[in-house]
Amino acid sequence: MDENSLSLKISKADFGLLAYPKDFADYMLFGTSMKFSTYVVSGLPIITMSNLIYPAEIVEKYNIGWVFSSLENLNEFLENLNEKDYNRKRDNVLELAKKIRSGYFFKKALREVAETL
């Protein structure tokens, strides 16, 4: 299965869920997983755990999903989620995906490095 067909299949979901065992949280201090990236480029709002530090920061910074300290109340959250809030997150993640695909962040990093030379 190539990257495009995987992204197409995933984009039919409503959310991307990032939940890992506690001992995996150290891995997410300074980076994200391929799963996170796949969800973003597929346009899925993300539900993640607060102990996954960097993904949680990205979700909050770009307003592309929800961060929970525990998944215990996830069912209640989903039952009470309104369409307006969901669509706002979906629009934000689609905008972020567009920036990633166009190389916006890579180009920005190159400009910043060039300015320091």
C-alpha angles and dihedrals in degrees: 000000000000126000095258095053091047091051091048092052093046092048089066089069123088099226143013113228123207111189121146135168115277093251089060092059093086089063089059097054095097106011147027135240129255086248090061092050092047091052092050097048088045090056097244122149107235131232110199142165121255092231089067090081105188098039089047090052092051092047091052097040094053095030091233100141147332134298122211132185089209135013091221092102097040094110091051090048092051092048091053099040111120125217094238093057092045092049092049090055091044092052090049094050091048089053091049090048090053090052092049093049092049093052093245096147094042091051091046091053091049091051091050092050091047091052091057093054 
